[in-house]
Amino acid sequence: MKNQEQLARRESPSRRFLLSDVVFLGVLIGAVGATAILPGGYDGWLYYLQPWFEQTTAPAWVHLFLFPVTLLPQYPEPYRWMCLVLMTVVAVYAAGRVFRTPWWLALFSFPMLWNIWLGQVEFLPIIGVVLGWLVLRGRLHPYFWGIGIVLLLTKVQVGWGLAVLITWWLMRGQGWRATLYAGGTAVILFVITLLVYPNWLPLWLQSLSKLNPQSRFFNSAVFPIGIVAWVFPLLPVKMPRISRARLVAAATLLGSPYFATYHCTLFMAMSRRWILLPLSFLPIIPMLGWNNQKFGWLIPVCVMLIEILEIRKTKWHNLAS
């Protein structure tokens, strides 16, 4: 009996969370040290860590949210990039707590390491889906989902599928009033950006057309073949919400005409199978072998295969029982 009590204490959730918190604190300290001495953050310095400007490739709300960071010393001082990395680490940790997934899986995955090194803002869609999940659970007011919608649409090719899915669940679960609260908040935020940054929308679209990301050497899209991936999240079969959300997140990328490997960060933060950690490094093989960065599609394909096998396994287990 005494041994059983000791084992129970050793495996208690509070102890696991305490260890996780200690490791998380160590990661934060390591992130501060790494960004202080290592080079990185190119995309951040170029696009996101500056005050809003006419040639930006980011929606204006990104500059609105990151405005306090732009008050820090300019490059080559590392503080702006350091803040971006810290916010990314915190967002991944929060996703792990909300989705009950191993946050380290996403943090040490290849897409996340690439995201951190470039100084990308994938933490914004992650925060967006976390807010949506908390609203669905009734732990936050629907207003917060309006913020979540805006954050998910920071990268349309990453978050539009989850934005639609969570809004649908909100409407079915909490009714039209909650949905209108969320939509109204999103519209208000959009109007605020127009007031603060007039004409940002046509200027942003013009910048994207000049950048032409679909033709970039790092575009991993398999469009239009990837549209077929939408068959799986749309199947009329019972599955856990988190499973359908992962399938939607993966199908959104596969069905997009453009995405880079670091865009896989969102569904990595929602995943729980440790096997995805080594699988996330598969795109490195063609990168090192023949300098080809177009194999990021392997990661969402792996996510979909794992989820489908998991759902099928659960279904057969239920039939057997």
Long-range contacts (C-beta under 8 A, 24 or more apart in sequence): 20-103, 23-104, 24-89, 24-93, 24-103, 27-89, 27-107, 28-86, 28-89, 28-90, 31-82, 31-85, 31-86, 31-89, 31-116, 32-82, 32-86, 34-85, 35-78, 35-81, 35-82, 35-85, 36-78, 36-82, 40-81, 40-116, 40-117, 40-118, 40-119, 41-78, 41-80, 41-81, 41-84, 41-85, 41-117, 41-118, 41-119, 42-118, 42-119, 43-118, 43-119, 43-120, 44-80, 44-81, 44-84, 44-118, 44-119, 44-120, 44-121, 45-75, 45-80, 45-81, 45-119, 48-84, 48-119, 48-120, 48-121, 49-80, 49-81, 49-84, 49-119, 52-197, 52-200, 54-203, 54-207, 55-203, 55-207, 55-210, 56-203, 56-204, 56-207, 57-204, 57-207, 57-208, 57-211, 58-121, 58-154, 58-204, 59-153, 59-154, 59-193, 59-200, 59-204, 60-193, 60-194, 60-196, 60-197, 60-200, 60-201, 60-204, 61-150, 61-154, 61-189, 61-190, 61-193, 62-121, 62-124, 62-154, 63-197, 64-192, 64-193, 64-196, 64-197, 65-124, 66-121, 81-119, 84-119, 84-121, 84-123, 85-116, 85-119, 87-123, 88-112, 88-115, 88-116, 88-122, 88-123, 90-123, 91-123, 91-126, 91-127, 91-130, 91-269, 92-123, 92-126, 92-269, 94-126, 94-127, 94-130, 95-126, 95-129, 95-130, 95-269, 95-270, 96-269, 98-130, 98-133, 98-134, 99-133, 99-242, 99-269, 99-270, 99-272, 100-272, 101-269, 101-270, 101-271, 101-272, 102-272, 102-274, 103-269, 105-268, 105-271, 105-272, 105-273, 105-274, 105-276, 105-277, 106-265, 106-268, 106-269, 106-271, 108-277, 109-264, 109-265, 109-268, 109-276, 109-277, 109-280, 109-281, 110-261, 110-280, 110-281, 110-283, 110-284, 110-299, 111-261, 111-262, 111-263, 111-264, 111-265, 111-268, 111-280, 111-296, 111-299, 112-262, 112-265, 112-268, 114-261, 114-262, 115-262, 115-265, 118-262, 120-262, 120-265, 121-154, 121-155, 122-155, 122-158, 122-262, 122-263, 122-265, 122-266, 124-151, 124-154, 124-155, 125-151, 125-152, 125-154, 125-155, 125-158, 125-159, 125-162, 125-266, 126-265, 126-266, 126-269, 127-151, 128-152, 128-154, 128-159, 128-162, 128-163, 129-159, 129-162, 129-166, 129-245, 129-266, 129-269, 129-270, 132-162, 132-166, 132-170, 133-166, 135-166, 135-170, 135-178, 135-182, 136-166, 136-169, 136-170, 136-173, 136-241, 138-174, 141-181, 142-170, 142-174, 142-178, 142-179, 142-181, 142-182, 142-185, 143-181, 143-182, 143-185, 144-182, 144-185, 145-170, 145-181, 145-182, 145-185, 146-181, 146-182, 146-183, 146-184, 146-185, 146-186, 146-187, 146-188, 146-189, 147-185, 147-186, 147-189, 148-182, 149-182, 149-183, 149-186, 150-186, 150-189, 150-190, 155-263, 157-252, 157-253, 157-256, 157-257, 157-258, 157-259, 157-263, 158-249, 158-252, 158-253, 158-259, 158-263, 158-266, 159-252, 159-266, 160-252, 161-233, 161-248, 161-249, 161-251, 161-252, 162-245, 162-248, 162-249, 162-252, 162-266, 165-244, 165-245, 165-248, 166-245, 169-241, 213-258, 214-257, 214-258, 216-258, 216-260, 217-293, 217-294, 218-260, 218-261, 218-293, 218-294, 218-296, 219-258, 219-259, 219-260, 219-294, 220-259, 220-260, 220-261, 220-283, 220-293, 220-294, 220-295, 220-296, 220-297, 221-256, 221-257, 221-258, 221-259, 221-297, 222-254, 222-297, 223-255, 223-256, 223-257, 223-258, 224-257, 226-251, 226-253, 226-254, 226-255, 226-256, 226-297, 227-254, 227-255, 229-254, 229-255, 229-300, 229-301, 229-304, 230-255, 232-304, 232-307, 232-308, 237-311, 237-315, 239-311, 242-270, 243-307, 243-310, 243-311, 245-270, 246-270, 246-271, 246-303, 246-307, 247-303, 247-304, 247-307, 247-308, 249-300, 249-303, 250-300, 250-301, 250-303, 250-304, 250-307, 251-300, 251-304, 253-297, 253-300, 254-297, 254-300, 254-301, 254-304, 259-296, 260-293, 260-296, 261-293, 261-295, 261-296, 261-299, 263-296, 264-296, 264-299, 264-300, 267-300, 267-303, 268-299, 271-303, 271-306, 273-306, 273-310, 275-306, 276-302, 276-303, 276-306
